[in-house]
Amino acid sequence: MERWASFDCYGTLVDWESGTEETLARLWPNEDSARLLARYHDVEPTVQAGSGMPYREVMARALRAIATEDGLTLDPSDEDALRRALPDIKGRGWGFAILSNTDPDFLAASIRRIGVEPDLAITAAEAGSYKPAPGHWNAFRERSGADPVRHVHVGASLFHDIEPAARLGIPAVWINRLGERSELPRAAELTDLSGLPEAIDRILPAR
């Protein structure tokens, strides 16, 4: 492929924020779901740090930690509740890769929902680490043979995607659905994916 676009999956290709918040609201209906979502985003990186454990276990441990620290009840049968919630670029000559912190079976199911088969998919299992660590991008370059100057990364998470892309010198498109503010460098910022093909063509025109 002459040009490559890599994507995060959950939050970017799949609206993971909404699904996570809905699940947290179902588990603890008397709690503020926005506060619980913020707590989840605080806890998950701590659970992931330095780990290559399966993502289903990351999610279960994060839920257990929130329940313990916030004094909430969590039925053991609900520990995998977040797992259950997961749910024309190629035509322009782009290689399409997904770099995801999730497990291979979760990602396969989500790819079926997205309806576009990636040319390459790298999960935490293949990378041996979780983003923002550089393992996913290292594995991507090894397996794709992509020219580093012909690669754009697309993500919704500042922590997991935009900051490490900046650190690695990869032009990034921030999918900012939540109207957040950041000083992190990015090549483009969009509120959704609708204008993405044109945006990445502007960043890296075809030769």
ABEGO torsion letter per residue (X at the ends): XABBBBBBABGAABBAAAAAAAAAAAABAABBAAAAAAAAAAAAAAAABGBABBAAAAAAAAAAAAAAAAGBBBBAAAAAAAAAABXXAAAAGBBBBBBBABBAAAAAAAAAAAGBBBABBBBAAAAGBBOABAAAAAAAAAAAGBBAAABBBBBABAAAAAAAAAAAGBBBBBBBAAGBBBABBBABBBABAAAAAAAAAAABBBX
